[in-house]
Amino acid sequence: MFLSLIRLFSVLIFRTFLWGLITANFGHNNLLGGAILSAIIPIGNYKKLKLRAIPDSIKSLILVQIQMIKETFELIFITKPKDVFTTETVNLNAQNGSDLATFVDVLVITATPMSLVTGKVNHEKWETHTLIQGGNNQ
């Protein structure tokens, strides 16, 4: 019972944190609205939430902002974009069955302007579409 309650609060806190990131506003009123919204949206089966995936997921969501800025500037300077399909390794927590880690893994890859998850190759690899500098730069 106690562990289930911790999982429920973890889901609500994580959703509220995502709300703050999406709105770029961590003010009291905005977080209160995000918490209410987090409680209203159907939660699903939070009892399967793997708590060890939460710290890694939060770290990934914070670091993705730096990657987004970096890729934005790279994208600005690409003069002849070329489409490339590559594979990315699935997060270890996602490989172990964490739905939260899977969601955050796809979100982190897709949030950056130069990459998009297009499918899952197997249990360990995502198929991604990326842009690179192509052709002759002269």
LUMMARPA-125344 format. One record per residue: chain; residue in one letter; residue number from 1; x negated, y negated, z negated of N, C-alpha, C, O in turn. Coordinates in pm, whole numbers, plus 50000, padded with zeros to 5 digits. Layout:
REM LUMMARPA-125344
unit|code|pos|n.east|n.north|n.up|ca.east|ca.north|ca.up|c.east|c.north|c.up|o.east|o.north|o.up
A|A|NUM|X|Y|Z|X|Y|Z|X|Y|Z|X|Y|Z
...
//
This chain:
REM LUMMARPA-125344
unit|code|pos|n.east|n.north|n.up|ca.east|ca.north|ca.up|c.east|c.north|c.up|o.east|o.north|o.up
A|M|1|49918|50120|50000|50000|50000|50000|49914|49874|50000|49937|49782|50078
A|F|2|49813|49871|49912|49727|49753|49900|49645|49731|50028|49630|49619|50075
A|L|3|49593|49842|50085|49516|49832|50209|49604|49786|50325|49559|49710|50411
A|S|4|49727|49830|50327|49821|49788|50430|49850|49638|50420|49862|49570|50521
A|L|5|49861|49589|50298|49884|49446|50276|49763|49363|50321|49778|49255|50378
A|I|6|49643|49415|50293|49521|49347|50338|49518|49340|50490|49481|49237|50547
A|R|7|49555|49450|50557|49558|49452|50704|49658|49351|50759|49630|49280|50855
A|L|8|49776|49344|50697|49878|49249|50741|49827|49106|50728|49840|49028|50822
A|F|9|49770|49072|50614|49717|48937|50595|49601|48909|50691|49585|48797|50739
A|S|10|49519|49011|50718|49409|48994|50813|49461|48960|50952|49405|48873|51019
A|V|11|49566|49027|50994|49626|48999|51126|49679|48856|51129|49656|48783|51226
A|L|12|49750|48815|51026|49807|48681|51022|49698|48574|51017|49710|48472|51085
A|I|13|49594|48595|50939|49483|48499|50932|49410|48493|51066|49375|48384|51112
A|F|14|49388|48607|51128|49319|48609|51257|49400|48537|51364|49346|48459|51442
A|R|15|49530|48562|51367|49617|48493|51464|49616|48342|51439|49613|48263|51534
A|T|16|49619|48302|51314|49616|48160|51282|49482|48099|51323|49477|47986|51372
A|F|17|49373|48173|51302|49241|48127|51346|49237|48109|51498|49185|48009|51548
A|L|18|49292|48206|51571|49300|48193|51718|49383|48071|51758|49348|48001|51853
A|W|19|49492|48047|51686|49575|47930|51713|49492|47803|51697|49501|47712|51779
A|G|20|49414|47796|51592|49327|47680|51571|49226|47664|51683|49200|47552|51726
A|L|21|49170|47775|51731|49074|47767|51842|49143|47722|51971|49090|47638|52044
A|I|22|49259|47778|51998|49331|47745|52122|49372|47598|52124|49360|47531|52226
A|T|23|49422|47550|52011|49468|47410|52006|49355|47313|51974|49372|47192|51984
A|A|24|49238|47366|51937|49122|47285|51899|49158|47188|51787|49114|47074|51785
A|N|25|49239|47236|51693|49283|47153|51583|49295|47241|51458|49382|47328|51451
A|F|26|49209|47217|51362|49214|47292|51237|49271|47208|51124|49238|47230|51007
A|G|27|49358|47112|51158|49425|47032|51058|49527|47113|50981|49573|47217|51029
A|H|28|49562|47068|50861|49653|47142|50775|49788|47168|50842|49838|47280|50839
A|N|29|49846|47065|50902|49977|47081|50965|49973|47178|51082|50063|47260|51099
A|N|30|49867|47170|51163|49855|47259|51277|49835|47404|51232|49894|47495|51289
A|L|31|49753|47424|51129|49732|47560|51079|49859|47616|51014|49885|47735|51023
A|L|32|49935|47531|50948|50063|47575|50891|50158|47619|51002|50223|47723|50992
A|G|33|50165|47539|51109|50247|47578|51224|50197|47706|51288|50278|47791|51328
A|G|34|50064|47722|51299|50007|47845|51353|50037|47965|51266|50062|48074|51318
A|A|35|50035|47947|51134|50066|48057|51043|50213|48099|51056|50244|48218|51054
A|I|36|50300|48001|51070|50443|48033|51089|50462|48106|51222|50534|48206|51228
A|L|37|50398|48056|51327|50406|48122|51457|50348|48263|51451|50404|48355|51510
A|S|38|50238|48279|51381|50176|48411|51366|50268|48509|51297|50270|48628|51329
A|A|39|50346|48460|51201|50438|48548|51129|50562|48582|51211|50621|48688|51194
A|I|40|50601|48491|51301|50722|48511|51381|50697|48610|51495|50782|48694|51524
A|I|41|50581|48600|51561|50549|48687|51673|50540|48832|51623|50478|48857|51519
A|P|42|50599|48926|51694|50592|49066|51649|50448|49111|51630|50361|49083|51713
A|I|43|50425|49179|51521|50288|49216|51484|50246|49349|51545|50128|49369|51570
A|G|44|50337|49436|51568|50299|49567|51618|50255|49655|51502|50294|49631|51388
A|N|45|50176|49755|51531|50133|49847|51427|50001|49801|51369|49894|49845|51411
A|Y|46|50008|49711|51271|49887|49659|51209|49821|49761|51117|49708|49740|51074
A|K|47|49888|49869|51088|49831|49970|50998|49713|50042|51062|49632|50101|50991
A|K|48|49703|50038|51196|49589|50099|51263|49472|50003|51278|49369|50039|51335
A|L|49|49486|49880|51228|49380|49781|51239|49254|49828|51168|49259|49866|51051
A|K|50|49144|49826|51237|49016|49863|51178|48951|49736|51124|48906|49651|51201
A|L|51|48946|49724|50993|48899|49601|50928|48754|49569|50962|48716|49452|50963
A|R|52|48672|49671|50990|48531|49644|51022|48515|49573|51157|48408|49520|51186
A|A|53|48619|49573|51239|48613|49506|51369|48636|49355|51357|48603|49281|51450
A|I|54|48691|49309|51247|48727|49168|51233|48605|49076|51232|48604|48979|51307
A|P|55|48501|49100|51149|48386|49008|51150|48318|48998|51286|48282|48888|51329
A|D|56|48301|49112|51355|48241|49109|51489|48328|49032|51587|48276|48960|51672
A|S|57|48459|49046|51576|48551|48976|51665|48545|48825|51643|48543|48748|51739
A|I|58|48541|48784|51517|48532|48640|51488|48400|48585|51539|48397|48476|51596
A|K|59|48291|48658|51519|48160|48614|51569|48164|48598|51722|48114|48499|51776
A|S|60|48223|48695|51791|48233|48688|51937|48314|48567|51983|48278|48501|52080
A|L|61|48423|48537|51913|48508|48424|51950|48438|48290|51926|48462|48194|52000
A|I|62|48353|48283|51827|48278|48159|51803|48167|48144|51906|48147|48034|51959
A|L|63|48096|48252|51935|47985|48244|52031|48032|48226|52175|47956|48175|52258
A|V|64|48155|48267|52207|48203|48254|52344|48214|48107|52385|48205|48075|52504
A|Q|65|48233|48018|52289|48243|47876|52322|48112|47824|52381|48114|47743|52474
A|I|66|47999|47869|52329|47869|47831|52384|47854|47887|52525|47807|47818|52615
A|Q|67|47894|48012|52542|47885|48076|52674|47975|48005|52775|47938|47992|52892
A|M|68|48092|47958|52732|48184|47887|52821|48120|47757|52872|48129|47726|52991
A|I|69|48057|47683|52784|47992|47559|52824|47877|47587|52920|47862|47519|53021
A|K|70|47796|47688|52888|47683|47725|52974|47731|47764|53114|47676|47717|53214
A|E|71|47833|47850|53121|47882|47895|53251|47954|47785|53327|47955|47786|53450
A|T|72|48013|47690|53258|48077|47577|53325|47974|47498|53403|47996|47463|53519
A|F|73|47861|47469|53340|47755|47395|53410|47694|47478|53522|47662|47424|53628
A|E|74|47677|47608|53501|47628|47694|53609|47723|47693|53728|47679|47689|53843
A|L|75|47853|47696|53701|47954|47697|53805|47954|47566|53884|47976|47567|54005
A|I|76|47929|47456|53816|47924|47325|53883|47814|47323|53988|47832|47264|54095
A|F|77|47701|47387|53960|47586|47380|54049|47579|47493|54152|47483|47500|54229
A|I|78|47677|47581|54155|47682|47683|54259|47737|47620|54386|47851|47573|54387
A|T|79|47657|47619|54491|47701|47557|54616|47766|47657|54711|47858|47621|54785
A|K|80|47720|47779|54710|47777|47883|54796|47810|48003|54710|47730|48096|54699
A|P|81|47928|48003|54649|47961|48113|54557|47977|48246|54629|48028|48253|54742
A|K|82|47933|48350|54563|47946|48485|54615|48015|48570|54509|47976|48568|54392
A|D|83|48116|48646|54550|48187|48734|54459|48107|48862|54437|48059|48924|54532
A|V|84|48093|48900|54313|48022|49023|54279|48104|49098|54176|48154|49040|54079
A|F|85|48117|49228|54197|48183|49313|54099|48075|49388|54023|47994|49459|54082
A|T|86|48075|49373|53891|47977|49438|53805|48050|49512|53694|48173|49513|53689
A|T|87|47973|49572|53607|48032|49637|53491|47972|49576|53365|47855|49538|53363
A|E|88|48052|49568|53261|48011|49521|53129|48038|49634|53030|48133|49710|53046
A|T|89|47955|49643|52931|47973|49745|52828|48089|49706|52736|48098|49592|52691
A|V|90|48175|49802|52710|48287|49781|52617|48230|49772|52476|48140|49849|52440
A|N|91|48282|49680|52397|48242|49662|52258|48251|49796|52185|48345|49873|52205
A|L|92|48153|49822|52098|48148|49950|52027|48272|49974|51942|48322|50086|51935
A|N|93|48324|49868|51878|48447|49884|51800|48566|49918|51890|48653|49995|51851
A|A|94|48568|49862|52011|48675|49894|52106|48662|50038|52154|48762|50106|52175
A|Q|95|48539|50084|52171|48518|50223|52210|48568|50319|52102|48609|50431|52131
A|N|96|48563|50273|51977|48608|50357|51866|48758|50345|51840|48807|50397|51740
A|G|97|48831|50277|51929|48977|50275|51920|49039|50153|51857|49159|50154|51829
A|S|98|48962|50047|51833|49019|49926|51772|49088|49842|51879|49024|49792|51971
A|D|99|49220|49826|51866|49296|49743|51961|49253|49596|51951|49247|49526|52052
A|L|100|49224|49551|51829|49178|49414|51809|49048|49390|51883|49033|49289|51953
A|A|101|48953|49480|51869|48824|49466|51937|48840|49471|52088|48770|49400|52160
A|T|102|48932|49553|52138|48958|49559|52282|49014|49426|52331|48969|49373|52433
A|F|103|49111|49372|52259|49170|49243|52295|49064|49133|52296|49057|49055|52392
A|V|104|48984|49126|52192|48882|49021|52182|48776|49041|52290|48727|48943|52346
A|D|105|48739|49164|52319|48639|49192|52422|48686|49140|52558|48610|49073|52629
A|V|106|48809|49170|52595|48865|49121|52722|48878|48969|52719|48848|48903|52818
A|L|107|48923|48914|52607|48938|48769|52594|48804|48698|52609|48796|48596|52678
A|V|108|48700|48750|52547|48568|48687|52554|48514|48689|52697|48460|48589|52744
A|I|109|48528|48800|52765|48479|48809|52904|48560|48719|52996|48504|48650|53080
A|T|110|48692|48718|52980|48780|48643|53069|48780|48494|53039|48808|48413|53128
A|A|111|48750|48455|52916|48753|48313|52878|48643|48233|52946|48656|48112|52962
A|T|112|48536|48298|52984|48427|48226|53050|48465|48202|53195|48528|48287|53258
A|P|113|48427|48086|53250|48476|48049|53384|48422|48132|53500|48479|48128|53609
A|M|114|48316|48207|53479|48257|48280|53592|48287|48429|53591|48238|48501|53679
A|S|115|48364|48477|53496|48388|48621|53490|48533|48652|53455|48603|48573|53392
A|L|116|48575|48769|53500|48713|48812|53480|48714|48964|53474|48654|49030|53559
A|V|117|48780|49020|53375|48792|49165|53366|48896|49209|53468|49010|49161|53466
A|T|118|48857|49301|53557|48951|49349|53659|48999|49490|53634|49092|49537|53699
A|G|119|48937|49560|53540|48981|49695|53509|48882|49763|53418|48781|49706|53377
A|K|120|48913|49887|53386|48826|49966|53300|48773|50082|53383|48851|50162|53435
A|V|121|48641|50091|53394|48580|50198|53472|48594|50330|53396|48637|50431|53453
A|N|122|48558|50328|53270|48572|50445|53183|48579|50397|53039|48602|50278|53014
A|H|123|48561|50486|52947|48573|50453|52804|48467|50350|52759|48487|50281|52659
A|E|124|48356|50341|52832|48243|50258|52789|48217|50137|52877|48130|50056|52843
A|K|125|48287|50120|52988|48256|50012|53083|48382|49940|53132|48482|50003|53165
A|W|126|48373|49805|53135|48475|49722|53200|48426|49690|53340|48307|49669|53361
A|E|127|48517|49686|53436|48483|49634|53568|48513|49485|53564|48623|49444|53528
A|T|128|48415|49404|53602|48432|49259|53597|48401|49196|53732|48321|49248|53810
A|H|129|48467|49085|53759|48441|49005|53878|48366|48882|53831|48409|48813|53738
A|T|130|48253|48853|53895|48175|48734|53859|48138|48658|53985|48146|48710|54096
A|L|131|48098|48535|53965|48048|48451|54074|47899|48428|54054|47853|48405|53943
A|I|132|47825|48436|54164|47682|48405|54160|47650|48315|54278|47731|48300|54370
A|Q|133|47532|48256|54275|47486|48175|54388|47457|48271|54502|47380|48366|54486
A|G|134|47516|48246|54616|47494|48332|54731|47442|48254|54849|47444|48131|54851
A|G|135|47398|48327|54947|47352|48263|55070|47221|48190|55054|47151|48203|54954
A|N|136|47190|48112|55156|47065|48037|55161|47092|47896|55106|47188|47832|55149
A|N|137|47011|47847|55014|47031|47717|54950|46975|47601|55032|46975|47488|54981
A|Q|138|46928|47620|55150|46866|47512|55226|46967|47430|55300|46930|47335|55368
//
